Amino acid sequence: MKKRYIKIISIICMLIVFFTSSIYAFSPSDSKLYNGIDVSSWQGNIDFSKVKNAGVEVVYIKSSEGTYYTDPYFKQNYNNAKANGIKVGFYHYVAARTTQQAIDEARFFVSTIGNTNPDCRLAMDFESFGNLTSSQVTQISLTFLEEVKRLSGKEVVIYSNAYNAKAVFGSELTKYPLWVANYYVSSPSPNGKWNTWVGFQYTDIGRVNGIVGNVDKNYFTNGIFLSENTKIPNVEPKPTCDGLHNIVYTVRYGDTLSGIAYRYGTTVSELVRINGIKNPNLIYVGQRIIIRCSEDKINQSTITYKVRYGDTLSGIAYRYGTTVSEVARINGIKNPNLIYVNQILKINSNYSTGNGTQGTITYRVVYGDTLSGIAYRYGTTVSNLVRINGIKNPNLIYVNQMLRIN
């Protein structure tokens, strides 16, 4: 009886170990590992012949961020890595706060790397979330990845640190492979979602001959490589004006008229008038909308902005209708990847003045905004914003709502 009892306990323990290891197993997708690094403008000029001789087999290169910023070393790094026989991948730093912005960023990413021949999956680097919820992060990620796949015809991969993979990204994203960052450990921590990894970034203070200073070092598996390495197609980053100063925009799923107006520096009332729209809250997927983009509809205003936790320069530039290079120039910023919480930035921003009133600034509400926060940022008052926008409840504003500031 005692022996039988001990045997049953042993079997139960074995089953617990088996199922626990099955649930929490997190290992490379295959046994062969490749030495890799990832680089950006931080590394400056790189001697890729020395990098190759140091045993590096794969390099991921930052190409872009947000919808305006292209890494200044992107093409140089790509050409030199290729010339030295190193396998190349590209990554894009996501700054989107909505699925529409994710679509715009995907197009910008693919347009930036157009006509190149990457060897590795196209990587999404989404790690700064601001006030986004896990569900919002997941939806933005799915939208970005699916649009990148559609535009490029290439497979994709998610870059994430171990914490975000476990606590932020939703299980819907496990249909894409994971490149995980987990420093100073022999193997990355299980996250309960992905069972395998195709990339493991194990340090951010690596040293490689041919690179001055620190560099991220990685192990990659065969799962990181594309099944074929044909050229990325050339994709326009966004529609451009024709000779008549018009854009013809095709409505996509999730579009709103206010979002389209914001994106192209015009107003809802202007779009309604030009296109004969009877109900501005009702537009259809596939509907073609004419947008006039003549320069006389734009007025430039200088504002100041206080950097908040989670901000990126590309995200700020996107929100205020300007570019990373312009914000960097007027603020004397040498490294566009490095801004600080509470840093005060000057921004020359192009805002719509569609009603003919010169100097009128409009602002699109983003997730986490409050009326008091917007008022503080623009040096006005809540009561003034309530008055000029006809707001009945100052505690109730909506994401994508367009507000007049002055």
N, C-alpha and C positions, 0 to 999 in steps of 0.2 A: 504493500500500500504506500509506504514511504517512498520507494523507488519510483512508483508510478507518478506520485505527486511531484517529485523532483523533475521527472522527465517532462511532465506537462508544463511546469514552470519554465524549463529550458526552451521548449518549443515556443511558448508565448514570447519569451525574450528574443528569440531569433526572429520571430515575425515582426516584433516591434522595431528591431534593428533594420530589418529588410524594408519595411514600409517607410520608416523615418529616412533612411538613406535614399529611397526612391523619390520621396517628396522633396527633400532638400539637396539632392545631388546637383552640383553645379561644376561642370568640368569643361575642358576644351571640346569643340565639336569634332575634332579628330586628333590623332596622336602627333602628327607632324606640326612643329612650330617654326615660325619664321621670325627673325629679329626685325623689329620695326621701330620707327620714330614718327612723331607728328610735329610739324613746324608751321610757323607763321612769321609775320614781320618781326616778332620778338627776337628771332634768331639772326636777323640781318643777313649779310652775305654768307653763303654756305659753300664750302668746297666739297662738292659731292663725290669727287674722285677719292678723297680721303674718307668720306663717309662710307662709300662702297667698300674700300679696303679695310674699314673697321668692322665689316661683317654685317652691315645693315642691308636688309633685303627688301624692305617695304618702307615707303614714306607716305604719310598722309599730309596733304598740303592744305592749309586754309585758303579758300578762294574768295570768300565773301561773307558779309554779315548784313542782316536786315534787308533793305531794298535799295541801298545806295552805296554801301562800302565794299570796295574790292581791295583785297590785300595787295599792297604795292609790290610784294615779292612773289606773288602767285605765279606769274608767267615765267619769271626767271627760275624759280624753284622747279617748276614743271619741266622746262626745257633741259635744265642741267641734270636733274634726276634721271630723266629718260635717256639722256646722252650717255649716262654712266651705267645703264642697265638695271636701275632700281625700279621695282614695281611701284606704281603711283596710284594714290587715291586722293579724292578731294573731300573736304568737309565745309559745311556752311553753318555759321553761328546764327541761330534763330532768335529773333527779337520780337516775333509776332505776339499780339495780345488778342487777336481774333482769328477766326478761320479765313476771313477774307484777306487779312494781312499774310496769313500762312500761304495762301495761293499766290499772292504777289511775290513773296520771298522765294517760293519754289521757282517761279518764272525767272526771277533775277539770278538765282543760283545757276540754273541751267543755261541761261543766256551768258553768264560770266564764263562758264567752262566750255561753251560751244566750240566745236571744231577741235577738241582735244581727244586723246585716246587713253582714258584711264584704264588701269588694270584691276582696280578694286571697286567694291560697292561704293556708291555715293552716300556720304555720311551726314546725318543730322546731329548737330551739337546744340541741344536745347537744355540749358541748365540754369537760366535765370528767369524765375517765374513771376516775380512781383507778387500781386495779390490773387493770381489765378488759382482756381481750385484744381484738384487732381483730375476731375472730369474735363475741365476746360483744357488743361495741359494735354490730356490724352487726345481730345478732339482736334486741337491745333496740330499735334504731332501727326495724327493719321492723315489729316488734310494735306499737310506739307509733304509727307512721304509719298502719298498716292499721286499728288500732282507732279512731284519730281520724277516718279516712275513713268507717268503718262507722257511728260514732255521729253524726257531723255531716252526712254526705252531701256533704262538700266535698272539693275537691282539696287536696293538700298540697305543701309544698316543704321542702327540707333547707337549713338555714343551717349553714355550716361555714367555718372558715378554710382557706386554700389547703393548708397542711400536712396537716391532718386529712383533707381530701378526697383527698389523694394517698396518705397513709401509713396511715390508720386505717380509714376507711369502706370497706366491701367493695363490689365491683362490682355486687352484687345491688341496691344502692340506686340505681343509675343509672336505674332505671325512674321515679324521681321527679326533678323538676328541681332544680337547685342554685342557691342564693343564696350567693355566695362572698365571703369577706372577705380582702382582700390590699391592705395599705396602702402609700400613697406610690408607686404605680406607675400607668402609663397604662392597663394592661390586666392582668387577673389571670393568674398563672402556670398553664400547662397542668398537669393532674394525671394524664393518661393514662387517665382513666375517663370523665368527662363531656366531651362535645365542645362543649357550649354552656352558657351561664349565663343565668338569668332575672333575677338580681340580682347587683350588684357593689358591695360596701361598700368604698369606696376610702380612707376616713379615719375615725379615731375622735376627731379634734380639729377637726371642722368647726365653723363658726360660722354661725348662721342668726338673722336678726332675729326677735324674739319668744321666743327661748330664751336664758336666762342660762347662760353657760358652754359647754362643748364638747358636741357631738352627733355621732353617727355619720351620715355622708352616703353616699348610694347612688345608683347608676343601676339602673333596672328596665326590663325589656322587657315587651311585651304578654303574654309567657308567665307573668308573675306574677299576672295577673288571673284571677278565677274566671269560668267560662263563664256562670254565673248567680249572682245575689246574693240569693237568698231567705234568710229568717231561719234562724239556727242553732236546732235544736230544743232544748227544755228537757230536760236529762238530770240525773237524780239523781247526785250525786257518789259515793255508795255506799249500800248498803241501810241502812235505819234500823230501830230496834226498834219493834215494835207494842205494843199495850197489855198483852200477856202477856209482854213482855220477851224476845221471840224474833225471830230473823232466819231466813228460809228462803233458803239459799244454793244456787245451782245450780253444780255443779262444771264447770269449764272445762278445756280442754286445757292441760296443764302444771301443774295444781294438785296439791298434796300436802296431806295432812291437817295436817301440822305447819305448813305455810305458811298454811293457812286459820285454824288456831288462833292463830298469831302475829298475823295481820291483825286478828282480832276480839277479841284480849285474853283468850283462853281456853286450854285445854290439849287435847292429843290425847286423853288419857284421858277428859276430860269429853265430847268429841265422840263418842268410841266408845261411852260409856255411854248418852248421850241417844239416839243414832241406831241402837243395836244393831248396830254394825259389828263383824264378827268378825275381819277382818284390817285393821289400821290402815294397812298398806302398799298396800291395794287399794281404790281408789275409782274411779268411772267418770264419764266426761264425760256431763253431763245429770243425774247423780244429785243429788237434793235433800237438803241437810243442814240440820238445825235447829241453830241457835246461840242459846244463852241469853246475854243481855247485861245481866243485872240488875247493879246497881251494887255489890251486896255481894260480887261476885266480883273486884273490883278493889281493889288497895292501892297507894297512892302512895308512891314512894321518891325521895329526892333523891340524885343521883349527880353526879360531876364527869367531864367528858370533855375530853381534849386534842385539839384540832383537828389533823387530818392533811392532807397535800397532797391536793387533789382534793375535799375535803369542801365541802358547801354546808349552809347552815342548814336547808334543807328536807330534805335527805338525812339529817341528824342527827336532826331532829324525827321523820321517818318511822321511822327505826330504833328510836327509843326511845318510840314511841307517844304523842308529844305534838305541839304545833303550833309553827310558826315564831314566831307572835306571842307565845306563852307563853315560849319560850326567849329571845326578844329582850327581853321585859319583865323577867324575873328577872335578866338579865345586863346590863341597861341599854344594849342595842345600839340605836343610832339608825338605822343603815342595815343591814337584814337581808341585803343583797347583799355585805356586806363583813365577812369574818372572816379571821383570820390563822392560819397554821401555828403550832402550839404554844400557841395561845390556850386558856385553861382556861375551860370553860363549866359552869355549874350547870344541871342538868336535873331538873325534877320530872316523873318518868316514871311512867306507869301500866303496871304489870306484872301478869300473871296470878298469882293465889294460889289456883289451882283445887284444890290438895290440902288447902286449909284452913289451911295454915301461914302466918300473917301475916308479911309482910316478905320472902317468898321472891321473888327476882328471877330471871327467865329471860332468856336472850340467844340470838338467832338468829345463827348464824355466817354471815358474808358473805365473798365472795371476797377472798383476801389475808390473812384472819385467821390468827393462830397462837394456841395456848393460852397461851403466855407473854405475848403482847400483850394478850389478853383479861384475864389475871390481873393484869397491871400496871395496866390501865385501871380495874379495879374494886377495887384494893387488896387482892387476895388472892394465893394462890400456885398454881402449876401443880399441886402435889401435892394441894391441897385440891380443885381442880376435877376432877382425876382421880378422887379418892376419892368425891365426892358424885355424880358422873355415871357411875361405873363404866367409865371409859375405860381400855382395855388398852394402847393405844399413844398416848402424849401427843403424838407427832409427826403423828398422823393424825386430823384432824377434817374435817367435810364441810360444804360450803355448805348452808345452811338447817337444819343440825343445831341442835336446841334444847338449851341448856346451862343447868343450875342454877348460879347464882353463889354463893348462900349457903344 
